Amino acid sequence: MVNIKKKRKTEKVANDFNGYRAKMNERILAYSNKVTKGIYSLGT
């Protein structure tokens, strides 16, 4: 039972982080310049 709760909590943390990361990526790219666009294009 404990493992299931821990797994659900881990999944929630991961989902929250992914949502936050997507939001911050959009914000960064909205105000970006050549350097940030170059960095993000290498990562994808």
C-alpha positions as CSV (number, residue, x, y, z in Angstrom):
1,M,0.0,0.0,0.0
2,V,2.8,2.4,0.8
3,N,4.5,1.8,-2.5
4,I,1.3,2.7,-4.4
5,K,1.0,6.0,-2.5
6,K,4.7,6.7,-3.1
7,K,4.3,6.0,-6.8
8,R,1.3,8.2,-7.1
9,K,3.1,11.0,-5.4
10,T,6.2,10.6,-7.6
11,E,3.9,10.7,-10.7
12,K,2.2,13.9,-9.5
13,V,5.6,15.6,-8.9
14,A,6.8,14.5,-12.3
15,N,3.6,15.8,-14.0
16,D,3.7,19.1,-12.1
17,F,7.4,19.6,-13.1
18,N,6.6,18.8,-16.8
19,G,3.8,21.3,-16.8
20,Y,6.0,24.0,-15.1
21,R,8.8,23.3,-17.6
22,A,6.5,23.6,-20.6
23,K,5.2,26.9,-19.2
24,M,8.7,28.3,-18.6
25,N,9.9,27.1,-22.0
26,E,7.1,29.2,-23.6
27,R,7.9,32.2,-21.5
28,I,11.7,32.0,-22.3
29,L,11.1,31.6,-26.0
30,A,8.6,34.5,-26.0
31,Y,11.4,36.8,-24.9
32,S,14.3,35.0,-26.5
33,N,17.2,36.0,-28.7
34,K,19.5,34.1,-31.0
35,V,21.4,32.5,-28.1
36,T,18.4,31.0,-26.4
37,K,16.8,29.9,-29.6
38,G,20.1,28.2,-30.6
39,I,20.3,26.4,-27.2
40,Y,16.7,25.2,-27.4
41,S,17.0,24.1,-31.0
42,L,20.0,21.9,-30.0
43,G,17.9,20.3,-27.2
44,T,15.1,19.2,-29.5
